[in-house]
Amino acid sequence: MTQEQQQGLNLDQWLGAYAARANTLSVSEVRALFAVVSRPEVVSLAGGMPYVSALPKELLSQSYETLMASRGDIALQYGSGQGDPVLRDQIRELMALEGISSSVEDLVITTGSQHGLDLLSGLFLDEGDVVLAEAPSYVGAIGIFRHYEAHIEHVFTDDDGMSPEALQESIDKMLAEGRKIKFLYLVPNFGNPSGVTLSEPRRHKILEICRRHHILVIEDNPYGLLYFDEKPPMALRSYNEDGVIYLGSFSKILAPGFRVGYVLAPPAIRDKMVLANESALLCPSSFSQMMISEYLATADWQKQIDTFRGVYRDRRDAALQAMQEHLPGVRTTKPNGGFYLWLTLPQGIDSKAMLPLAVKELVAYTPGTAFFGDGTGQSNLRISYSYPTPDNIKIGIKRLATVINLQTELLETFGHKGAER
């Protein structure tokens, strides 16, 4: 927390009136970087923003004009708390690409998949309840789980995704401590921040473990269609309809500005989600939903997803090439899709402490500590290659290498104190 933020709290006359859970709210380490990365001279490898310039703006303009001419009064009105039925039917076609069959009635439209995860957390989590999550895990999810005062138990994850053996050990440990496990949260395809994909054999093992212990699985899958070479395994939901809740989003395959996501859940959970959705915001944006529906009905959206795949593949390749050239001794994941590389720094280097030095070199990244509920992850950092041009990615990684190499030299010469200089 900055000095200015602390002063703001000290001057807050309502400080004693807040609910206890308000104390769990804090600035995300990703959001805190926005002021820095907005400077044009800084190459930002921090935020996972999609490259929306690759969208056909004329198609979106046509969708807007057609929508307003034909159904404008409806688009500008209140809608259903469950979401537009036409869009929900189109989402069924989208999910079928990942092996999921569903009813229109089992889908709920949300204001982005983050909103869906918040609704689910509000429905399931009491103070002290356990959420099992990958190590590392999505920073936005960690913020939600903290807000609902859950205990986040990270499970060992490697290049094949979450370890089933480690999952079983974590479950045994939590049960031995008398804790109540509410669900397992996973980003199985090209995960944020790791970029790794859960292998198919592990998917079956993890689902079986959760079935045996009656643990709900929340599958968050914003990147699944953004594969580069090999298509990832079928969605977890395709293997188990009753024990898996599926979160999807248009933020990565279309544009985040629409703020439209969706949740596929078993009927009983779906009904409660609709009620929670109505309580929170009455209904998701009719205009955003109908704009996306019009786009899906008139545009070659699968070709557009192919275009995005090519854009992000080129950027991934530029990032890996720059890593090999400038940081050959630093371990990185090599994702087959999505937006991210996960770096493991030389022993003794703290990614959070190093960030101000990197900003002085005009490059930004996200420290690994943002992706752990317990504050660990100092030896890691996330690079996002989705938004900068390939040339800027190479420049940014070269600048990052300057900082990392200097820190390594200081450690070798002076030890830990030297690296803090």
C-alpha positions as CSV (number, residue, x, y, z in Angstrom):
1,M,0.0,0.0,0.0
2,T,1.4,3.4,-1.0
3,Q,1.9,6.2,1.5
4,E,-0.9,8.2,-0.2
5,Q,-3.3,5.2,0.2
6,Q,-2.4,4.8,3.8
7,Q,-3.0,8.5,4.5
8,G,-6.4,8.1,2.7
9,L,-7.4,5.4,5.1
10,N,-6.3,7.4,8.1
11,L,-8.5,10.3,7.0
12,D,-11.5,8.1,6.2
13,Q,-14.2,9.1,8.7
14,W,-16.2,5.9,7.9
15,L,-13.3,3.5,8.7
16,G,-15.1,2.0,11.6
17,A,-18.3,1.4,9.7
18,Y,-17.1,-0.9,7.0
19,A,-18.0,-4.6,7.0
20,A,-15.1,-6.8,8.1
21,R,-14.6,-8.2,4.6
22,A,-13.9,-4.7,3.3
23,N,-10.5,-5.0,5.0
24,T,-9.7,-7.8,2.4
25,L,-9.9,-5.3,-0.5
26,S,-6.5,-4.2,-1.8
27,V,-5.1,-2.9,-5.1
28,S,-4.1,-5.7,-7.4
29,E,-0.5,-5.8,-8.3
30,V,-1.5,-5.8,-12.0
31,R,-3.8,-2.8,-11.6
32,A,-1.2,-0.9,-9.6
33,L,1.1,-1.0,-12.7
34,F,-1.4,0.9,-14.9
35,A,0.0,4.3,-14.2
36,V,3.5,3.1,-15.1
37,V,2.6,1.1,-18.2
38,S,0.6,4.0,-19.7
39,R,3.8,5.9,-20.2
40,P,4.6,5.6,-23.9
41,E,8.3,5.1,-23.4
42,V,7.7,2.0,-21.2
43,V,7.4,-1.4,-22.9
44,S,4.6,-3.1,-20.9
45,L,4.9,-6.9,-20.6
46,A,2.6,-6.7,-17.6
47,G,-1.1,-6.5,-18.5
48,G,-2.9,-9.3,-20.4
49,M,-4.7,-7.1,-22.8
50,P,-6.0,-8.6,-26.1
51,Y,-4.8,-7.0,-29.3
52,V,-8.2,-5.6,-30.3
53,S,-6.7,-3.8,-33.3
54,A,-6.9,-7.1,-35.1
55,L,-10.7,-6.9,-35.0
56,P,-12.6,-6.0,-38.2
57,K,-14.0,-2.7,-37.0
58,E,-16.3,-2.4,-40.1
59,L,-18.0,-5.6,-39.1
60,L,-18.7,-4.3,-35.6
61,S,-20.0,-1.1,-37.1
62,Q,-22.3,-3.0,-39.4
63,S,-23.5,-5.1,-36.4
64,Y,-24.3,-1.9,-34.5
65,E,-26.2,-0.3,-37.4
66,T,-28.2,-3.5,-38.1
67,L,-29.0,-4.0,-34.4
68,M,-30.2,-0.4,-33.9
69,A,-32.3,-0.4,-37.0
70,S,-34.0,-3.7,-36.3
71,R,-34.0,-4.2,-32.5
72,G,-32.7,-0.9,-31.0
73,D,-35.5,-0.4,-28.6
74,I,-35.0,-3.9,-27.2
75,A,-31.2,-3.5,-27.0
76,L,-31.5,-0.4,-25.0
77,Q,-34.0,-1.8,-22.5
78,Y,-33.7,-4.0,-19.4
79,G,-33.4,-7.7,-20.1
80,S,-33.5,-11.1,-18.4
81,G,-31.4,-11.8,-15.4
82,Q,-30.3,-15.0,-17.1
83,G,-29.3,-13.3,-20.3
84,D,-30.5,-13.1,-23.9
85,P,-31.7,-16.5,-25.1
86,V,-30.5,-16.0,-28.6
87,L,-27.0,-15.3,-27.4
88,R,-27.1,-18.3,-25.1
89,D,-28.0,-20.5,-28.0
90,Q,-25.1,-19.2,-30.0
91,I,-22.8,-19.8,-27.0
92,R,-23.8,-23.5,-27.2
93,E,-22.2,-23.6,-30.7
94,L,-19.1,-21.9,-29.3
95,M,-18.7,-24.4,-26.5
96,A,-19.3,-27.4,-28.8
97,L,-15.9,-26.7,-30.2
98,E,-14.5,-27.9,-26.9
99,G,-16.7,-30.9,-26.6
100,I,-19.4,-29.4,-24.5
101,S,-23.1,-30.1,-25.1
102,S,-25.6,-28.1,-23.1
103,S,-29.1,-26.7,-22.8
104,V,-29.8,-23.0,-23.4
105,E,-31.5,-23.1,-20.0
106,D,-28.3,-24.1,-18.2
107,L,-26.4,-21.0,-19.3
108,V,-26.2,-17.7,-17.4
109,I,-24.8,-14.5,-19.0
110,T,-22.6,-12.4,-16.7
111,T,-20.7,-9.1,-16.9
112,G,-17.5,-10.9,-17.8
113,S,-16.4,-14.3,-16.4
114,Q,-14.8,-12.4,-13.4
115,H,-18.4,-11.5,-12.4
116,G,-19.4,-15.1,-12.8
117,L,-16.7,-16.2,-10.5
118,D,-17.7,-13.6,-8.0
119,L,-21.3,-14.8,-8.0
120,L,-20.2,-18.4,-7.5
121,S,-17.9,-17.4,-4.6
122,G,-20.7,-15.4,-3.0
123,L,-22.9,-18.5,-3.2
124,F,-20.5,-21.0,-1.9
125,L,-17.8,-19.4,0.3
126,D,-18.1,-18.7,4.0
127,E,-15.2,-17.3,6.0
128,G,-12.4,-19.9,6.3
129,D,-13.7,-22.2,3.6
130,V,-11.0,-23.7,1.4
131,V,-10.5,-23.1,-2.3
132,L,-8.0,-25.4,-4.0
133,A,-6.1,-23.6,-6.8
134,E,-3.1,-24.0,-9.1
135,A,0.3,-22.7,-8.0
136,P,0.4,-20.1,-9.5
137,S,-3.2,-19.0,-10.1
138,Y,-5.1,-16.1,-11.7
139,V,-4.7,-12.9,-9.8
140,G,-8.3,-11.8,-10.3
141,A,-9.6,-15.1,-8.8
142,I,-7.2,-14.7,-5.8
143,G,-8.7,-11.2,-5.1
144,I,-12.2,-12.6,-5.1
145,F,-11.4,-15.5,-2.8
146,R,-9.7,-13.2,-0.4
147,H,-12.7,-10.8,-0.4
148,Y,-14.9,-13.7,0.7
149,E,-12.3,-14.6,3.3
150,A,-11.6,-18.0,2.0
151,H,-8.4,-20.0,2.6
152,I,-6.5,-20.4,-0.7
153,E,-4.6,-23.7,-0.8
154,H,-2.3,-23.8,-3.7
155,V,-1.6,-27.1,-5.4
156,F,1.7,-27.9,-7.1
157,T,1.6,-27.3,-10.9
158,D,4.2,-28.2,-13.5
159,D,4.4,-28.1,-17.3
160,D,1.6,-30.6,-17.5
161,G,-0.7,-28.6,-15.2
162,M,-1.9,-29.4,-11.7
163,S,-0.4,-32.6,-10.2
164,P,-3.2,-35.1,-9.3
165,E,-0.9,-36.5,-6.6
166,A,-0.3,-33.1,-5.1
167,L,-4.1,-32.4,-5.3
168,Q,-4.8,-35.5,-3.2
169,E,-2.2,-34.5,-0.7
170,S,-3.7,-31.1,-0.4
171,I,-7.2,-32.5,0.1
172,D,-5.9,-34.9,2.8
173,K,-4.1,-32.1,4.5
174,M,-7.2,-29.8,4.6
175,L,-9.5,-32.6,5.8
176,A,-7.0,-33.5,8.5
177,E,-7.1,-29.9,9.7
178,G,-10.9,-30.0,9.8
179,R,-11.3,-27.5,7.0
180,K,-14.3,-27.4,4.6
181,I,-13.3,-27.6,0.9
182,K,-15.8,-25.8,-1.3
183,F,-14.3,-26.1,-4.7
184,L,-11.3,-26.5,-7.0
185,Y,-10.6,-23.6,-9.3
186,L,-8.7,-24.2,-12.5
187,V,-7.6,-22.4,-15.7
188,P,-6.8,-25.6,-17.6
189,N,-5.9,-24.2,-21.0
190,F,-2.8,-21.9,-21.4
191,G,-3.3,-20.8,-17.8
192,N,-2.9,-17.3,-16.5
193,P,-0.2,-16.7,-15.4
194,S,1.7,-19.9,-16.2
195,G,0.7,-20.5,-19.8
196,V,0.6,-24.3,-19.2
197,T,-2.1,-26.7,-20.2
198,L,-3.5,-29.5,-18.1
199,S,-2.8,-32.7,-19.9
200,E,-5.7,-35.0,-20.8
201,P,-4.6,-37.9,-18.5
202,R,-4.4,-35.5,-15.6
203,R,-7.9,-34.1,-16.4
204,H,-9.4,-37.5,-15.9
205,K,-7.5,-38.1,-12.7
206,I,-8.3,-34.8,-11.2
207,L,-12.0,-35.2,-12.0
208,E,-12.0,-38.6,-10.4
209,I,-10.3,-37.3,-7.2
210,C,-12.9,-34.5,-7.0
211,R,-15.8,-36.8,-7.6
212,R,-14.6,-39.1,-4.9
213,H,-14.3,-36.3,-2.4
214,H,-17.5,-34.6,-3.6
215,I,-15.6,-31.4,-4.5
216,L,-17.0,-29.0,-7.1
217,V,-14.7,-28.0,-10.0
218,I,-14.8,-24.5,-11.5
219,E,-13.3,-24.5,-14.9
220,D,-12.3,-21.0,-16.1
221,N,-11.5,-21.1,-19.8
222,P,-11.0,-17.7,-21.5
223,Y,-8.1,-18.9,-23.7
224,G,-9.1,-22.3,-24.8
225,L,-9.8,-21.4,-28.5
226,L,-6.6,-19.4,-28.8
227,Y,-4.3,-22.4,-29.4
228,F,-1.4,-22.0,-31.8
229,D,-0.5,-25.5,-33.1
230,E,-2.1,-28.3,-31.2
231,K,-5.7,-28.0,-30.0
232,P,-5.9,-28.6,-26.2
233,P,-7.8,-31.5,-24.7
234,M,-11.6,-31.3,-24.5
235,A,-13.0,-29.2,-21.6
236,L,-13.3,-30.7,-18.2
237,R,-17.0,-30.0,-18.4
238,S,-17.3,-32.3,-21.4
239,Y,-16.3,-35.2,-19.2
240,N,-18.5,-34.4,-16.2
241,E,-21.7,-32.3,-16.4
242,D,-22.8,-32.6,-12.8
243,G,-19.5,-31.8,-11.0
244,V,-18.0,-29.0,-13.2
245,I,-19.1,-25.4,-13.6
246,Y,-17.7,-23.8,-16.8
247,L,-16.8,-20.1,-17.1
248,G,-16.4,-18.6,-20.6
249,S,-15.8,-15.1,-21.9
250,F,-15.8,-13.0,-25.0
251,S,-13.1,-10.8,-23.7
252,K,-10.2,-12.7,-25.3
253,I,-11.9,-14.0,-28.5
254,L,-13.7,-10.7,-29.3
255,A,-13.2,-7.7,-27.1
256,P,-13.2,-7.1,-23.3
257,G,-15.0,-3.8,-23.7
258,F,-18.3,-5.6,-24.1
259,R,-18.0,-7.1,-20.7
260,V,-19.9,-10.3,-21.5
261,G,-19.1,-13.7,-20.0
262,Y,-21.1,-16.8,-19.3
263,V,-21.5,-19.6,-16.8
264,L,-22.7,-23.2,-17.6
265,A,-23.8,-24.8,-14.4
266,P,-26.0,-27.7,-13.2
267,P,-29.6,-26.7,-12.9
268,A,-29.8,-26.1,-9.1
269,I,-26.7,-23.9,-9.1
270,R,-27.9,-22.1,-12.3
271,D,-31.1,-21.1,-10.5
272,K,-29.2,-19.6,-7.6
273,M,-26.9,-17.8,-10.0
274,V,-29.8,-16.2,-11.8
275,L,-31.2,-14.9,-8.4
276,A,-27.7,-13.7,-7.4
277,N,-27.3,-12.0,-10.8
278,E,-30.6,-10.2,-10.5
279,S,-29.7,-9.1,-6.9
280,A,-26.3,-7.7,-8.0
281,L,-27.2,-5.9,-11.2
282,L,-30.8,-6.7,-12.2
283,C,-29.6,-7.9,-15.6
284,P,-26.5,-8.0,-17.8
285,S,-26.3,-5.4,-20.5
286,S,-28.8,-6.1,-23.2
287,F,-27.0,-3.9,-25.7
288,S,-23.6,-5.7,-25.3
289,Q,-25.3,-9.1,-25.5
290,M,-27.2,-8.3,-28.6
291,M,-24.2,-6.6,-30.3
292,I,-22.2,-9.9,-29.8
293,S,-25.2,-11.9,-31.0
294,E,-25.4,-9.9,-34.1
295,Y,-21.7,-10.2,-34.7
296,L,-21.8,-14.0,-34.3
297,A,-24.8,-14.2,-36.6
298,T,-23.2,-12.2,-39.5
299,A,-19.4,-12.4,-39.2
300,D,-17.1,-15.3,-39.8
301,W,-16.1,-15.4,-36.2
302,Q,-14.2,-18.6,-36.5
303,K,-12.0,-17.0,-39.1
304,Q,-11.5,-14.1,-36.7
305,I,-10.4,-16.4,-34.0
306,D,-7.9,-17.9,-36.5
307,T,-6.6,-14.4,-37.1
308,F,-6.1,-13.9,-33.3
309,R,-4.3,-17.2,-33.1
310,G,-1.8,-16.0,-35.8
311,V,-1.3,-12.6,-34.1
312,Y,-0.6,-14.2,-30.7
313,R,1.6,-17.0,-32.1
314,D,3.8,-14.4,-33.8
315,R,4.1,-12.6,-30.5
316,R,4.8,-15.8,-28.5
317,D,7.5,-16.7,-31.0
318,A,9.1,-13.2,-30.7
319,A,9.1,-13.5,-26.9
320,L,10.6,-17.0,-26.9
321,Q,13.3,-15.9,-29.4
322,A,14.2,-12.9,-27.3
323,M,14.4,-15.1,-24.2
324,Q,16.7,-17.5,-25.9
325,E,18.9,-14.6,-27.2
326,H,19.0,-12.4,-24.1
327,L,18.1,-14.7,-21.1
328,P,19.1,-18.2,-22.1
329,G,19.7,-19.2,-18.5
330,V,16.3,-18.1,-17.3
331,R,13.7,-20.9,-17.3
332,T,10.4,-20.0,-19.0
333,T,7.3,-21.9,-19.9
334,K,6.6,-22.4,-23.6
335,P,2.9,-22.1,-24.1
336,N,1.0,-23.5,-27.1
337,G,-1.7,-20.8,-26.8
338,G,-2.9,-17.9,-24.7
339,F,-1.1,-14.7,-23.6
340,Y,1.7,-15.6,-21.1
341,L,5.2,-16.7,-20.2
342,W,6.1,-17.7,-16.7
343,L,9.7,-17.0,-15.8
344,T,11.7,-18.5,-13.0
345,L,14.5,-16.2,-11.9
346,P,18.0,-17.1,-10.7
347,Q,18.1,-18.0,-7.0
348,G,18.1,-14.9,-4.8
349,I,16.4,-12.5,-7.1
350,D,13.1,-11.1,-5.9
351,S,10.8,-10.1,-8.8
352,K,8.8,-7.6,-6.7
353,A,11.9,-5.9,-5.4
354,M,13.3,-5.8,-8.9
355,L,10.3,-4.2,-10.5
356,P,11.3,-0.5,-9.8
357,L,14.7,-1.2,-11.4
358,A,13.0,-2.6,-14.4
359,V,10.7,0.4,-14.7
360,K,13.8,2.6,-14.7
361,E,15.0,0.5,-17.7
362,L,11.6,1.3,-19.3
363,V,10.1,-2.2,-19.1
364,A,7.3,-3.6,-16.9
365,Y,6.2,-7.1,-15.9
366,T,4.0,-8.6,-13.2
367,P,5.8,-10.0,-10.1
368,G,5.0,-13.6,-9.3
369,T,3.7,-12.7,-5.8
370,A,0.5,-11.4,-7.5
371,F,-0.4,-15.0,-8.3
372,F,-0.2,-16.6,-4.9
373,G,-2.6,-16.2,-2.1
374,D,0.1,-16.6,0.5
375,G,2.5,-14.0,-0.9
376,T,5.1,-16.4,-2.3
377,G,6.3,-16.4,-5.9
378,Q,9.2,-13.9,-5.4
379,S,11.4,-15.9,-7.7
380,N,8.9,-15.7,-10.6
381,L,7.4,-13.2,-12.9
382,R,4.8,-13.1,-15.7
383,I,5.4,-11.7,-19.1
384,S,2.4,-11.0,-21.3
385,Y,3.1,-11.0,-25.0
386,S,-0.5,-10.4,-26.2
387,Y,-0.5,-6.6,-26.7
388,P,2.9,-5.2,-27.7
389,T,4.2,-5.6,-31.2
390,P,6.8,-8.3,-31.8
391,D,9.5,-5.7,-32.1
392,N,8.5,-4.1,-28.8
393,I,8.4,-7.5,-27.1
394,K,12.0,-8.1,-28.2
395,I,13.0,-4.6,-27.0
396,G,11.2,-5.2,-23.6
397,I,12.8,-8.5,-23.0
398,K,16.3,-7.1,-23.9
399,R,15.7,-4.4,-21.3
400,L,14.5,-6.9,-18.8
401,A,17.7,-9.0,-19.4
402,T,19.8,-5.9,-18.5
403,V,18.1,-5.8,-15.1
404,I,18.2,-9.5,-14.4
405,N,21.8,-9.9,-15.5
406,L,22.8,-6.9,-13.3
407,Q,21.0,-8.5,-10.3
408,T,22.7,-11.8,-11.0
409,E,26.1,-10.1,-11.0
410,L,25.4,-8.3,-7.8
411,L,24.3,-11.5,-6.1
412,E,27.5,-13.3,-7.2
413,T,29.6,-10.4,-6.0
414,F,27.9,-9.1,-2.9
415,G,25.2,-11.7,-2.0
416,H,21.6,-10.7,-1.2
417,K,22.4,-7.3,0.2
418,G,24.1,-6.3,-3.0
419,A,21.1,-7.3,-5.1
420,E,18.9,-4.9,-3.1
421,R,21.0,-1.9,-4.0
